[in-house]
Amino acid sequence: MGTDVPMLVSVLSQQLGRSVLNKTGLNGSYDYTLQWTPEDAAPDASDSVGPSLFTAMQEQLGLKLESDKGKADVIVIDRLDMPSPN
């Protein structure tokens, strides 16, 4: 059972704490394993021997994460009032 690219993009967005856009044009589901060391891993942790997420994406999946600036839709809430009793 594979994972589609939109699901991968969602997970990457959560891991990176920023928006990730899919510009691959890839469709369908894929089976893959991705191993990396989280940036917040302790230096002496036994699981801190892998590459960064950016390096792992390129070396293990052949996908490159590029930082870019662009327009994004944003919703701004500048006021919140309690509902009035009926």
PyMOL commands that set and color helices and strands:
alter all, ss='L'
color gray80, all
select helices_A, chain A and resi 5-16+53-61
alter helices_A, ss='H'
color red, helices_A
select strands_A, chain A and resi 3-4+29-30
alter strands_A, ss='S'
color yellow, strands_A
deselect
rebuild
show_as cartoon
